[in-house]
Amino acid sequence: MNDLRDERVFSAVAALRAFMNEHLAASKIELEAKLIDVHFGWPPFEPHHLHNAIRYLAARDELSRVEEPTRGGRRPPLLLSADTTGRSREQSDVAARKRLLMSRYYSYVEGSKGRESSLAGPAGEIAFHTALLSANVGTPMSTLTRGRPSLDTVMSRPVPIGPLDNGFVLQRFDTTGQPVGPWGVQVLVEVKNIREWIYPRTQELYQVLLKAALIKRAHPEALVLPMLVCRRAHVTTNFMAKDLGFFVIHARRQFLPSNHTLINNDHLGEVRAELGLADLVQGLEESSLKLLKGGLRALQRSYDVEEACERWGRFSSSDAILRCFQVLASERTYNRARDETLAELRQEVKALGASAGW
């Protein structure tokens, strides 16, 4: 493997090796939290570098990946250090504890036996809707059903492929606080309240892009601006957003509902502390919504909305780009096909005049 020629992969290998030698067992979620997310400004490496570091050490038999069931029936994946001289019992105990904590975490974000839906999904959507109302950046278009927002129709037509999480008609202001155009911009929102960083190859990104492209094609005269809201997106996703004309808000939080009967506060505290998930938050505290509202106000006051709408209209009208969106939005598109389609998307975007440096 040539991964170590990349300085950041080299740093990831060194950090991962040291962490695993000390702690003996860990999940990838914990590793990302403790080795990457704690560096809010400039992390020494990013999730894809860590992924390559894991592959490198696994190929050298320094790490192994195991999945053993918990009492609840889950099989949370763990990485185990191969160097356990005199510490085999300790590793077994650490791994058992990590499995328990990861099982709890997955019960919050994936659902549990007898309850298929995630607690995190609705919590993220409600957090964004609360921030939207507080930031007062336009006219909300969604409706609330049992407190959960949803946007079923846009411009009197059903949203293709199922509802959007939210949407609003943007009201722009200039630097003096006076209303300014463009007018009537339909901001179409999907909220992805997940831990994984969103990359240009990530399937969840294309849910909003595909829906927004189909809506724009049905209403070519309308001004449409897709918006992705997520915990974290990779910088290349920001470059892609600039090229194509969509907007990304980084919440830097993963939201859970407050005072929920299925969340034991002590257990949640252990998950946060022991796995390093400091940004796993309950409820709608002002501090948790700060970056959501900040992103909305940036869209309202400083983002070049007119250029973004022009770009989105240009790129979403391409049949080739739409086909790429359809492939990349599918959960059945894996690895090689995903990478090949992303490469095709870059070429189509370049052909229409953008840099596609993502």
DOGU-404914 format. One record per residue: x, z, y of N, C-alpha, C, O in turn; residue in three letters. Coordinates in steps of 0.1 Angstrom, whole numbers, plus 2048, in hexadecimal, padded with zeros to 3 digits. Layout:
<roros>
XZYXZYXZYXZYALA;...
</roros>
This chain:
<roros>
8088007F480080080080980080D81380780DMET;8047F881780C7F782380680082E80A7FE83AASN;7FC80982B7F58108357FE81883E7FB81A84AASP;80A81D83981282684181981F84C820825854LEU;81981184D81E80A85881680C86481B80A86FARG;80A81186380281586E80582387280382C869ASP;80982687E80E83388280283D88080584987CGLU;7F68398837EB8438827E78468737E3851870ARG;7E983C86A7E783F85C7F28498577EF852850VAL;7FE84685C80984F85980685E85D808867856PHE;80085F8697FD86C86E7F18728667F187E863SER;7E886A8627DD86E85A7E287384C7DD87D847ALA;7EB86C8467F18708397F787D83A7F5886832VAL;7FF87F84580688C8467FD8988487FE8A2842ALA;7F28958517E98A08537E08A38477DE8AF844ALA;7DC8998407D489A8347DC8A28297D78AB823LEU;7E989D8277F18A481D7F38B38207F28BB817ARG;7F68B682D7F88C48307EB8CC82E7EB8D7829ALA;7DF8C68327D38CD8317CF8D08227CB8DB81FPHE;7D18C681A7CD8C780C7D78D18057D38D87FCMET;7E38D08087ED8DA8027E98E88057EB8F17FDASN;7E48EA8117E08F88157D28FC80F7D190780AGLU;7C98F38107BB8F780D7B68F27FF7AC8F87FAHIS;7BD8E97F97BB8E57EB7AF8DD7E87AF8D47DFLEU;7A48DE7F07988D67EE7918D47FB7918DD804ALA;78B8C97FD7848C680A77B8BA80877D8B27FFALA;7718B98107688AD81176D8A481C7748A9825SER;76A89881B76E88F82676889383376E89183ELYS;75B89783375589C83F75D8A784575F8A7851ILE;7618B183D7698BC8427768B784877B8BB853GLU;77D8AE8427898A88467888A18547908A385DLEU;77D89985577B89286277889D86D77D89B878GLU;7718A786A76E8B187477A8B987877C8BB884ALA;7838BD86F78E8C587279A8BE8767A38C387DLYS;79C8B18727A88AA8767A68A08817AF89B887LEU;79989C88379689288D78D8978987918968A4ILE;78189C89577789F89F77C8AA8A87778AB8B4ASP;7858B38A47898BD8AD7918B88B97938BE8C3VAL;7968AB8B879D8A58C379389C8CA7928908C7HIS;78D8A28D478189B8DA78688F8E377F8858E4PHE;7928908E97968858F179D87A8E979886F8E8GLY;7A987D8E47B18738DD7B68788D07C187E8CFTRP;7AE8778C57B287B8B87BE8748B37C08688B7PRO;7C787A8AB7D38748A77D086889D7D986089BPRO;7C58688977C085D88F7B185E88E7AB867893PHE;7AB85388779D8528877988518797A0850870GLU;78B85187778685186978B84686078E849854PRO;78D83A86579283085C7A18328587A582E84DHIS;7A88398617B683C85E7B68478537BE847849HIS;7AD8518547AC85B84A7A885583D7AD85A832LEU;79E84C83D79A8458317A683F82A7A884081DHIS;7AE8388317BA83282B7C483C8267CB83A81CASN;7C584782D7CE8528297C985881C7D285B813ALA;7BC85981A7B785E80D7BA8558027BE8597F7ILE;7B88488057BC83E7FB7CA83E7F77CE83D7EBARG;7D38408017E18407FF7E584C7F67ED84A7ECTYR;7E08587F97E48647F17DE8637E37E38687DALEU;7D285E7E37CB85D7D57D38537CC7D58557C1ALA;7D88487D27E083E7CB7ED8447C67F28407BBALA;7F284E7CD7FE8557C97FB8627C080486A7BDARG;7EF8637BC7EA86F7B47ED87C7BB7EE8867B4ASP;7ED87C7C87ED8897CF7E088F7D17DE89B7D4GLU;7D58877D17C888B7D27BF8857C77C287A7C2LEU;7B488C7C47AA8867BB79C8897C179A8927C9SER;7938807BE7858817C377C8857B877C87E7AEARG;7758907BA76C8957AF75E8977B475C89A7C0VAL;7548967AC7468997AF7418A17A373F89D798GLU;73F8AE7A67398B779C72C8BD7A272B8BF7AEGLU;7228BF7997158C379E7158D27A371C8DA79EPRO;70D8D47AD70A8E27B26FD8E67AB6F78DF7A3THR;6FA8F37AD6EE8F87A76E18F17AC6D78F07A4ARG;6E28EB7B86D68E47BD6D68D57B76CC8CE7BBGLY;6DF8D17B06DF8C47AA6E78B97B26E88AE7ADGLY;6EC8BD7BD6F48B37C57028B27BF7068BB7B8ARG;7088A77C37168A57BE71E8A17CA7238957CBARG;7218AA7D37298A77DF7378A37DC73E8AB7D5PRO;73C8987E17498947DD75489C7E47528A07F0PRO;75E8A07DD7698A87E27768A17DF77789A7D5LEU;7808A47E778E8A07E57958AD7E07948B77E6LEU;79D8AB7D67A58B67D07B48B37D17B88A87CELEU;7BC8BD7D57CA8BB7D57CF8BC7C77CB8C47BESER;7D98B37C37DF8B37B67E98BE7B47ED8C27A9ALA;7EF8C37BF7F98CD7BF7F38DB7BF7F08E07CAASP;7F08E07B37EA8ED7B37F28F87AB7EC9017A5THR;7FF8F67AB8088FF7A480590E7A78069127B2THR;80091579D7FD92379E7F09267A67ED9317A9GLY;7E891B7AA7DD91D7B27D09167AC7C79137B4ARG;7D09147A07C590D79A7B891479B7AD90F79FSER;7B89217997AC92A79B7A79297A979B9297ACARG;7B192A7B27AE92A7C17A791D7C479D91C7CBGLU;7AC9127BF7A69057C27989047BC78F8FE7C3GLN;7969097B07899097AA77F9117B377490C7B5SER;78391C7B877A9247C177791D7CE76C91D7D3ASP;7829177D47809107E17779047DF76E9027E7VAL;7798FD7D47708F17D27628F57D07598EE7D5ALA;75F9007C97529047C774B9087D473F9057D6ALA;75390F7DC74D9137EA74A9067F27409067F9ARG;7538FD7F27518F07FA7458E97F573E8E37FDLYS;7438E87E87388E27E272B8E87E77218E17EBARG;72B8F57E771F8FC7EC71C8F97FB7118F67FELEU;7268F98037248F68117208E88137178E581CLEU;7268DF80C7228D180E7148CE80970D8C680EMET;7108D57FE7038D47F96F98D88046EE8D2806SER;6FC8E380A6F38E88156F28DD8206E88DA825ARG;6FE8D88246FE8CE82F6F68C282B6EE8BE833TYR;6F78BD81F6F08B181B6E18B581B6D88AC81DTYR;6DD8C18186CF8C58186C98C38266BD8C1827SER;6D18C58306CC8C483E6CB8B58426C28B1848TYR;6D58AD83E6D689F8436D089583A6CE88983EVAL;6CE89882D6C988E8236BC89281D6B688A816GLU;6B789E81F6AC8A38196AF8AB80C6BB8AC809GLY;6A68B08056A88B87F969D8B67EF6938AF7F2SER;69E8BC7E46948BA7D96868BE7DF6848C97E4LYS;67D8B57DD66F8B87E266D8B57F16628B57F6GLY;6788B17F76788AD8066828A280868E8A4809ARG;67C89680868588A80868B888815697883816GLU;68488B82068988782D69489083369489C82FSER;69C88B83B6A78938416A189B84D697898853SER;6A78A784F6A48AF85B6AB8A98676A68AB872LEU;6B78A38646BF89F8706B98938766BA892883ALA;6B388986F6AE87D8756A48808806A687C88BGLY;69988787D68F88A88769589389369189189EPRO;69E89C88F6A48A589A6AC89C8A46AB89F8B0ALA;6B389289F6BB88A8A86B18828B16B48808BDGLY;6A687D8AB69D8758B369687E8BE6948798C9GLU;69388A8BA68C8938C46968978CF6928988DAILE;6A38998CB6AD89D8D56AE8918DF6AF8948EBALA;6AF8858DA6B087A8E46A48798ED6A58778F9PHE;69887A8E768C8798EF68B8848F9687881905HIS;68F8908F669089B90069989790B69689A917THR;6A58929086AF88E9126A988391B6AC883927ALA;6A287991469D86E91C69387392669386E932LEU;68A87C92268088192C687889937683888943LEU;69189193369889993D6A08909476A0893953SER;6A68869426AF87D94B6A78759546AC87195FALA;69A87295169286A95969885D95E69985A96AASN;69B8559546A284895769883C95569C831957VAL;68C83F95368283495267583894B67384494AGLY;66D82F94766083294266183193266382792DTHR;65F83D92C65F83C91D65483491764983391CPRO;65882D90C64E82490564A82A8F86408258F2MET;6508348F364D8398E56418428E663D8468F0SER;63B8448DA63084D8D86358588CF63F8568C7THR;62F8648D06338708C86298728BD61C8738C0LEU;62D8738B16258778A662B8848A063688389ATHR;62388F8A062889C89C63689F8A263F8A489CARG;63789C8AF64389F8B764F8968B56598988BBGLY;64D88B8AD6588828AA6558758B164B86F8AFARG;65F8708B965C8638C065E8578B76658578ADPRO;65684C8BB6578408B36528358BC6498378C4SER;6588298BB65481D8C36508138B965980C8B3LEU;6438118B863D8078AE63B7F98B363C7F08ACASP;6397F88C06367EB8C663E7EA8D36407F48DATHR;6437DE8D664A7DA8E26437CE8E86427C48E1VAL;63F7CF8F46397C38FB62D7BE8F262C7B28F0MET;6257C78ED6187C58E661A7BF8D86117BA8D2SER;6277BF8D36297BA8C562F7C58BD6387CD8C2ARG;62C7C58B06337CF8A76427CD8A76467C28A7PRO;6497D88A66587D78A565B7D18976567D688DVAL;6637C78976677C188966E7CB8816767D3886PRO;66C7CB8746737D386A6717E286C67A7EA868ILE;6667E68726637F48746667F988166E7F3889GLY;66080588566180A89367080D89767880F88FPRO;67280D8A467E8128AA67C8218AC6718268ACLEU;6878288AE6878368B06828398BE67B8448C0ASP;6858318C86818348D56828278DE68781D8D9ASN;67E8288EA68081D8F467B82190167282A902GLY;68081A90B67B81D91967D81192268680991FPHE;67681192D67880793768180D94167D817948VAL;68D80794369780D94B69480C95A68F80195ELEU;6968179626968169706A48189756A9823975GLN;6AA80E97B6B780F9806B781498E6AE813996ARG;6C381B9926C582099F6D381C9A46DC81B99CPHE;6D58199B16E28169B66E98239B96E482E9B7ASP;6F58229BF6FD82E9C26F78379CD6FB8439CETHR;6ED8329D56E783A9DF6DA8409DA6D38479E1THR;6D683D9CD6CA8439C86BE83A9CA6B283E9C7GLY;6C082E9CE6B48259D16B281C9C46BB8189BEGLN;6A581A9C16A28119B66A88039B76A87FE9C2PRO;6AD7FE9AC6B37F19AD6B17EA99F6AF7F0995VAL;6B07DC9A06AE7D59936BB7D598B6C57DA98FGLY;6BA7CE97F6AF7C697A6A37CF9766A57DB973PRO;6977C997868B7D09756857CD9676877C2962TRP;67F7D79626777D59556807D494967C7CE93FGLY;68C7D99496957D893E68F7E193268D7ED934VAL;68D7DB9276887E391B6947E891369B7E090DGLN;6967F59146A17FB90C69C7FF8FF6938088FEVAL;6A27FA8F469D7FC8E66A78058DF6B28018DELEU;6A28108DA6AB81B8D56AA81E8C769F81F8C1VAL;6B581F8C06B68258B36C08318B36CA8308B9GLU;6BC83C8AD6C48488AD6C984A89F6C184B896VAL;6D684B89E6DC84D8916E485B8916EF85C895LYS;6DD86588D6E287388D6EA8768816E687E879ASN;6F586E87F6FD87087370B87487770F872882ILE;71387986D72087D87072A871871733871879ARG;72786786973185C86973285587672885387DGLU;73E85287A74084A88673A83C88473B836878TRP;73483688E72F82988D73A81F89173F81F89CILE;73D81688774680B88973F7FE88A7337FD887TYR;7457F388E73E7E688F7397E18817317D9880PRO;73F7E787673A7E386972F7EC86372A7EA859ARG;72B7F786B7228018667147FC86570F7F686FTHR;70D7FD85A7007F88586F67FD8626EE7F5867GLN;6F780A8656ED81086E6EC80987C6E2809883GLU;6F88048816F87FE88E6EF7F288E6E97EF899LEU;6EE7EA8836E77DE8846D87DF8836D07D5884TYR;6D37EB8806C57ED8806BF7EB88E6B57E3890GLN;6C57F18986C17EF8A66C47E08AB6BC7DB8B2VAL;6CF7DB8A76D37CE8AC6CA7C38A66C67BA8ADLEU;6C67C48996BD7BA8936AF7BB8996AA7B189DLEU;6AA7C789B69D7C98A069C7C38AF6937BC8B3LYS;6A77C78B76A77C38C56A97B48C66A37AE8CFALA;6B07AE8BD6B279F8BD6A57988BA6A178E8C1ALA;69E79D8B06917978AD6877998B867F7908BBLEU;6877A48BF67E7A68CA68179D8D66787978DCILE;68E79C8D86927938E368F7858E068A77D8E9LYS;6907808D468D7728D167E7708D26797658D5ARG;67677A8CF6677798D16637798DF6587748E3ALA;66B77F8E86687808F667577B8FE67B784905HIS;67876E8FE68576A90468576D91369076D919PRO;67A76E91967A77092867C77F92B67F782937GLU;67B78892267C79692468B79B92569479491FALA;68E7A592C69B7AB92D69B7B79226947C0923LEU;6A47B59186A57BE90D6B37C390C6BC7BC90DVAL;6B47D190A6C17D79096C07E18FD6BA7EB8FELEU;6C77DE8F26C87E78E76D07F38EA6DA7F28F2PRO;6CD7FF8E46D480B8E66D68128D96CC8148D1MET;6E28168D66E581E8CA6E982C8CF6F282D8D7LEU;6E38368C96E78448CB6EC84A8BF6E68498B4VAL;6F884F8BF6FF8548B37088608B770B8628C2CYS;70C8678AC7158728AF72286D8B47278728BFARG;7298638AE73585D8B373584F8AE73184B8A3ARG;73B8468B773D8388B374C8358B675283B8BFALA;75182C8AE75F8298B07608208BC7578198C0HIS;76C8208C276E8198CF76C80A8CD7678038D6VAL;76E8048C176B7F68BE75C7F38BF7587E88C3THR;7547FD8BD7457FB8BE7427FA8CD7397F38D1THR;7498028D57478008E474B7F38E97447ED8F1ASN;7567ED8E375B7E08E77507D68E374D7CC8EAPHE;74A7D78D77407CF8D27347CF8DB72D7C58DEMET;7307DB8DF7247DD8E87267D68F571D7D08FAALA;7337D68FB7367CF9077347C090572F7B990ELYS;7397BB8FA7387AD8F772A7A88F572679E8FCASP;7227AF8ED7157AA8EA70A7AF8F36FF7A88F4LEU;70C7B98FB7027BE9046F87C88FF6EC7C8901GLY;6FE7D28F86F67DE8F46FE7EA8F97097EA8FDPHE;6F77F68F86FC8028FE6FD80D8F46F480E8EBPHE;7078158F470A81F8EA70B82D8F171282E8FBVAL;7048378EC7058458F170B84D8E670684D8DBILE;7168548E971C85D8DF71786B8E271A8718EDHIS;70F8718D970A87E8DB7148898D97138948DFALA;71E8878D17288918CD72189D8C77278A88C7ARG;71589B8C270E8A68BB7078A08AF7038948B0ARG;7058A88A56FC8A489A6F18AF89B6F48BB899GLN;6E58AB89D6DA8B48A06D28B88936D08B088APHE;6CE8C58936C58CA8896BA8D18916BB8D589CLEU;6AE8D288A6A38D98916A58E88926AC8EE88APRO;6A08EE89D6A28FD89E69790489768B8FF896SER;69A91089269091988B68991288067D91487FASN;69090A87868990386D68990C86169391285EHIS;67E90C85A67D91584E68791284368B91A83BTHR;68C9058436959018386A490383C6AD8FF835LEU;6A69088486B490A84D6B691984E6B0920857ILE;6BE91F8466C292D8476CE92E8526D8927850ASN;6CC93585C6D69358676E393A8636EE935867ASN;6E494485A6F19498556F893E84C70493C84DASP;6F09378446F692C83C6FB92184570591B842HIS;6F391D84F6F791385870491785F70D90F861LEU;70592386371192886A71D927861728924865GLY;71B92985472792884A72B919849736916848GLU;72191084972490284872C8FE8547368F7853VAL;72790286072E8FE86C73C90486D7468FC870ARG;73E91086974B91786B75591286076090F863ALA;75091285475A90F84975D9008477688FD842GLU;7548F784B7568E984A75B8E385775E8D7858LEU;75B8EB86175F8E686E7558DE8767598D787FGLY;7498DF87273E8D78797398DD88572D8E1886LEU;7428DF88F73E8E689B7338DF8A372B8E58ABALA;7328D28A17288CA8A971A8C98A17128C18A6ASP;7198D089770C8D088F7038DB8967068E7894LEU;6FA8D789E6F38E08A76E48E18A46DE8D789FVAL;6DE8EC8A66CF8EE8A56C98EE8B36CE8F38BCGLN;6BD8E78B36B58E98BF6BA8DF8CB6C18D68C9GLY;6B48E28D76B58D98E26BB8E08EE6B68DF8F9LEU;6C68E88EC6CD8EE8F76D28E49016D68D98FDGLU;6D28E890D6D68DF9186E48D99156E78CE918GLU;6ED8E29116FB8DD90E6FC8D39037048CA903SER;6F28D48F96F28CA8EF6ED8BC8F36F18B28EDSER;6E58BC8FD6DF8AF9026E78A990D6E489E912LEU;6F28B09126F98AC91E6FE89D91D6FC895926LYS;70489A91270A88C9106FF88290E701876913LEU;6F48859086E987C9076E48789156E286D919LEU;6E288391E6DD88092B6E78799346E487093CLYS;6F487D9316FE8769396FF86793670185F93FGLY;6FD8649296FD8559256F284E92B6F3843930GLY;6E685492B6DA84E9316DC84B9406D8841945LEU;6E28559476E48549556EF8499596EE843963ARG;6F884895070383E9526FC8309506FF827958ALA;6F382E9476EC8229456E481F9526E3814956LEU;6DE8299576D58279636DD8249706D881C978GLN;6E982A9716EF82997E6FC82197F70081C989ARG;70382097471081997571280E96B71C80696DSER;70B80D96070C8029577077F595C6FD7F4963TYR;70E7EA95970A7DD95D6FF7D89547017D094BASP;6F37DC9576E77D994F6E47CA94F6E17C4945VAL;6E67C495B6E27B695C6EC7AD9536E77A494CGLU;6F87B09537027A994B6FE7AB93C6FF7A2934GLU;6FB7B89396F87BB92B6EC7B39266EC7AE91BALA;6E27B392E6D67AB92A6D879C9296D3796920CYS;6E17979316E47899306EC7869236E977D91CGLU;6F578F9206FD78E9146F478F9076F57878FEARG;6EB7999086E279B8FC6D978F8FA6D778B8EFTRP;6D47899056CC77D9046D47728FE6CE76A8F6GLY;6E07709026E87658FD6EC7678EE6EA75D8E7ARG;6F17728EA6F57748DD6EA7768D36EA7718C7PHE;6DF77C8D76D477E8CD6CC7718CB6C47708C1SER;6CE7678D36C775A8D16CE7518C76C97478C3SER;6DA7558C36E274E8B96DC7508AB6DC75C8A6SER;6D87468A46D47478966DE74D88D6DC755884ASP;6EB74888F6F674D8876F975C8886FB76387FALA;6F87608956FA76F8986EE7778926F078288CILE;6E27728936D777988D6D877A87E6D5785878LEU;6DD7708776DF7708696EA77B8656E978285CARG;6F477C86E6FE78786B6F879486D6FB79D865CYS;6F07968776E97A38796E17A686D6E17B2868PHE;6DA79D8676D179F85C6D97A484F6D57AD848GLN;6E479D84D6ED7A18426F37AF8446F37B783BVAL;6F87B28506FE7BE8536F47CA8546F87D5852LEU;6E87C78576DD7D28576D97D684A6D27E0848ALA;6DC7CE83F6D77D18326E07DC82B6EC7DB82CSER;6D97E58256E07F081D6E67EA8116EF7F080AGLU;6E27DE80D6E87D88016F47CF8036FA7CA7FAARG;6F97CF8107057C78137117D18137117DA81BTHR;71A7CF8097257D88077327D180B7347C580ATYR;73B7DA80E74A7D781074E7C981274D7C581EASN;7517C18087577B480B74D7AB8127517A481CARG;7407AB80E7367A28157347A782373279F82DALA;7357B58257337BA83373F7B683C73D7B2847ARG;74B7B78367577B383E7577A484175A7A084CASP;75379C83775278D83A74878A84474A78184DGLU;73C79084473278E84D73679285B73378C865THR;73D79E85C7427A286974C79886F74B79687BLEU;75479386775E78986B75677C87075A77687BALA;74C77986974476D86E73D77087B73C768884GLU;73877D87D73278188973C78089573877B89FLEU;74878489375278389D7547758A17557728ADARG;75576C89875775E89B74C7588A374E7508ACGLN;74075B89F7347568A673475C8B57307548BEGLU;7377688B673876E8C47437688CC7407658D8VAL;74E7658C675975E8CD7557508D275874C8DDLYS;74D74A8C974973C8CC74073C8D873E7318DFALA;7397478DB7307488E673774F8F27307528FCLEU;7447508F274B7548FE74F7628FF75476690AGLY;74E76B8F57527788F675F77A8EF7637728E7ALA;7667858F17737888EC77378C8DD77C7888D5SER;7687938D97677988CB77379F8C677779D8BBALA;7797A78CF7857AF8CB7817BC8C47877C78C7GLY;7787BB8BB7747C78B37747C48A47707CD89CTRP;
</roros>
